[in-house]
Amino acid sequence: MVDKAVLFAADPPPAQAEAQPGKAKVRRLDWLSAALDRLVSDGVDSVKVLSLSARLGVSRSSFYWYFKSRQDLLDALLAHWQNTNTAGLVGQAEQPAATITEAVCNVFHCVFDPALFDTALDYAVRDWARRSARVRAIVEASDRSRLAALVAMFARFGYRDDEAVTRARVLYYMQIGYSDADLREPLEARLRLLPGYLYCFTGRHGQPDELAAFHAFANRVARGEGQ
């Protein structure tokens, strides 16, 4: 899971503490973290103020020190998703790279490292969008931003406009579908297919140093060492 303490660090505490003497002190971060976990595990309908307050061991009224309403909380979760998953993928597509295959490896970092892209959260938000036209519009706008970054990535390496769009779509929608399929492949199997994936997506072969660097990155993440 993503380090929520860092991701929500920009959310300031209220001027007054909501806790009464002898009761647990709960911060805005705690409400957001609990809501995020519930969204991912059980869907948006399970994100309810009463159940979250019971989980946190505080009164329901303490929620309103930090949020105007349940909708305010849901909006914060969507903002978190945009500031992590969408920003993470766009940021990786914009990373400097000497070759298109290195650039695609940068994007693949999102697939392997939940600190860059939380696939479970992405799935939960997409499921939410199936029931809400408003959220659907937000997801579609996010998809456009992600695809635009990938198109620009291919264009930087000389691909014609139509080809850049096509390859960006194939790369993006394959990764979204791959995550939703939840294949649970062993790391070794995924890495073994890396050269073939790079060739399919780019029409070019990955360089040995690029493949070695990505293998080292993936193994560091698997060991819990991050980037």
Salt bridges, closest charged atoms under 4 A:
ASP11 OD1 - ARG28 NH1 2.77
ASP30 OD1 - ARG27 NH2 3.35
ASP37 OD1 - LYS4 NZ 2.64
ASP37 OD2 - ARG55 NH2 3.50
ASP42 OD2 - ARG38 NE 3.81
ASP45 OD2 - ARG131 NH1 2.85
ASP75 OD1 - ARG134 NH2 2.74
ASP122 OD2 - ARG126 NE 3.03
ASP122 OD1 - ARG146 NH2 2.97
ASP127 OD1 - ARG130 NH1 3.43
ASP127 OD2 - ARG131 NH2 2.50
GLU140 OE2 - ARG136 NE 2.90
ASP143 OD1 - ARG126 NH2 2.67
GLU163 OE1 - ARG160 NH1 3.80
GLU163 OE2 - ARG167 NE 2.83
ASP182 OD2 - ARG184 NH2 2.99
GLU225 OE2 - ARG223 NE 2.91
